[in-house]
């Protein structure tokens, strides 16, 4: 059954809205939220320079497709005919996302989280260690950006983008993590496995015993295995499976 506001949007945009709402709920489901803070954004198909972001003030696990707000590259609301509450966005929170979207045409989806595990590893001098299969997915494939304070200054965007380079994941030192991808399935997969790699590292270091680290050759071979063509289909299968975790909620994310 169509939602009453669905007619306002092109089919491709509504599909993106549903996927983004689902992504918000899954990030909440797996405990990667920070109350109403942090954001996930997506490009609006067929609408260059426009993005979808959460309506500020909602918890991630209550997000619906109709709650998402369309903004421009400066974080300004595009749909000004909506009521005031429906237009509420955290413009400052879009600073990081706008930098990534502008610099990387391949990043249609951008996730930023402040999870305890992600923040913990971001504060460790060595960064993400190659001590688990989850972590080896990101071996030599994760960027680092030093903390400069709350990300409110637009001039930080150039430095953030330079540090990101061509990577899809980045540790924001003393802050959290950032993930970008071309598809929602890939974005979810990268965020999920990076979060679990961080959890494993925190647990391993808590054991206060020497860590076993595979050779550089094995680490690189494993990272390349995660880049095989079959991984794309595996990500899609994982995404479809994850959607079933939130499909039975009383308030449908597709509304």
PATIKE-804143 format. One line per 8 residues: for each residue x, y, z of C-alpha. Coordinates in steps of 0.05 Angstrom, whole numbers. Each point is the difference from the previous one (the first is absolute). Example, Ala and Ser with C-alpha at 12.3 -4.5 7.8 and 13.67 -1.06 7.14 Angstrom:
! residues 2
246,-90,156 | 27,69,-13
! end
This chain:
! residues 255
0,0,0 | 27,68,-19 | 14,53,52 | -42,64,-7 | 62,42,-15 | 31,-49,-49 | -33,35,-59 | 45,61,14
62,-37,-23 | 26,-36,-62 | 2,-75,6 | 77,-1,4 | 0,51,56 | -52,-36,40 | 40,-65,-6 | 62,37,25
-41,29,57 | -23,-70,21 | 71,-28,-4 | 28,59,40 | -53,-7,53 | 16,-74,5 | 74,16,6 | -14,47,58
-40,-54,35 | 53,-53,-11 | 55,45,27 | -44,7,62 | -15,-74,1 | 75,-16,4 | 13,53,54 | 39,51,-39
-42,61,18 | 13,62,43 | -71,22,18 | -20,51,-54 | 72,16,-21 | 39,-24,-60 | -29,-8,-69 | -8,-44,-61
-10,33,-67 | -18,-22,-70 | 1,34,-68 | -69,12,-31 | -3,-38,-66 | -13,45,-60 | 8,63,43 | 73,23,-4
25,37,61 | -57,-24,45 | 6,-48,58 | -44,-34,53 | 15,7,74 | -36,-16,64 | -50,48,30 | 38,25,61
-29,-22,66 | -22,-70,-20 | 33,-63,26 | 29,-44,-54 | -45,-59,18 | -63,41,-14 | 21,27,-68 | -48,-6,-58
7,17,-74 | -46,60,9 | 43,27,57 | 60,11,-44 | 14,71,-22 | 26,21,-69 | 57,50,4 | 49,32,-47
76,-2,2 | 1,55,52 | -47,-37,47 | -59,45,-16 | -70,-30,-4 | -26,-7,-71 | -73,-17,17 | -21,66,32
-74,-17,-5 | 5,-49,58 | -18,19,71 | 54,28,45 | 11,-64,39 | 8,-40,-64 | 54,48,-24 | 44,-5,62
70,-23,-17 | 68,7,32 | 36,41,-53 | 66,-4,39 | -5,-76,-1 | 1,1,-76 | 69,33,-4 | 37,-66,-1
-50,-33,-47 | -2,58,-49 | 76,-3,-6 | -1,-74,-17 | -59,3,-48 | 32,59,-37 | 68,-32,-7 | -21,-71,-15
-50,-13,-55 | 1,-73,18 | -25,12,70 | -75,3,-4 | -9,-23,72 | 40,28,59 | -4,-26,72 | 31,33,60
-4,-32,69 | 24,13,71 | -4,-71,27 | 40,-17,63 | 42,-50,-38 | 13,45,-59 | 17,59,43 | 45,-44,43
41,-25,-58 | 3,70,-31 | 35,23,64 | 52,-55,-2 | 66,21,-30 | 7,-62,-43 | -69,7,-29 | -35,-62,-27
45,-60,11 | 1,-60,-49 | -18,-50,54 | -66,-28,-25 | -31,-22,-66 | -49,58,7 | 58,49,7 | 38,-29,-59
-56,23,-46 | 28,70,13 | 74,-16,-1 | 37,59,-31 | -68,23,-23 | -22,47,56 | 17,74,6 | 13,42,63
-18,72,13 | 25,36,63 | -49,32,47 | -9,75,-9 | -59,12,47 | -75,-6,-15 | -6,-2,-76 | -32,68,-9
53,36,-41 | -7,-7,-75 | 74,9,-11 | 12,-67,33 | -35,-34,-58 | 60,7,-47 | 45,-34,50 | -50,-55,14
-8,-15,-74 | 75,0,-10 | 9,-50,56 | -57,-44,-26 | 33,-5,-69 | -30,-59,-38 | -18,-41,61 | -71,-18,18
10,0,76 | 33,48,47 | 16,6,74 | -16,69,25 | 51,3,56 | -30,9,70 | -68,6,-33 | -28,-60,-37
-1,-33,-68 | -23,18,-70 | -22,-47,-55 | -19,16,-72 | -24,-44,-57 | -35,-2,-66 | -57,-45,23 | -40,-6,64
20,-74,6 | 74,17,-3 | -7,58,49 | -36,-45,50 | 50,-56,-8 | 61,45,10 | -31,34,61 | -20,-67,31
68,-34,-9 | 39,61,20 | -41,6,64 | 12,-73,16 | 74,5,-16 | 4,56,51 | -38,-40,52 | 47,-59,-10
60,45,8 | -25,31,65 | -14,-70,27 | 68,-27,-22 | 38,58,31 | -40,-8,65 | 30,-70,6 | 68,31,16
39,-54,-37 | 43,4,-63 | -40,1,-64 | 12,-46,-60 | 4,39,-65 | 1,-35,-68 | 57,14,-48 | -6,60,-47
-8,-48,-58 | -58,-36,32 | -32,66,20 | 3,26,-71 | -24,-65,-30 | -61,0,46 | -16,73,-16 | 2,-17,-74
-46,-60,11 | -51,49,29 | 5,39,-65 | -20,-59,-44 | -61,6,-46 | -39,-49,43 | 4,48,59 | -50,47,-33
-53,-54,-3 | 16,-20,71 | -11,72,23 | -67,2,-34 | -21,-66,32 | 21,27,68 | -40,64,-12 | -63,-38,-18
10,-45,61 | 9,61,45 | -64,31,-26 | -38,-60,27 | 24,20,70 | -41,64,-3 | -57,-23,-45 | -49,-17,56
4,67,37 | -68,31,14 | 19,66,-33 | 25,-18,-70 | 64,34,-21 | -30,2,-71 | -53,50,22
! end
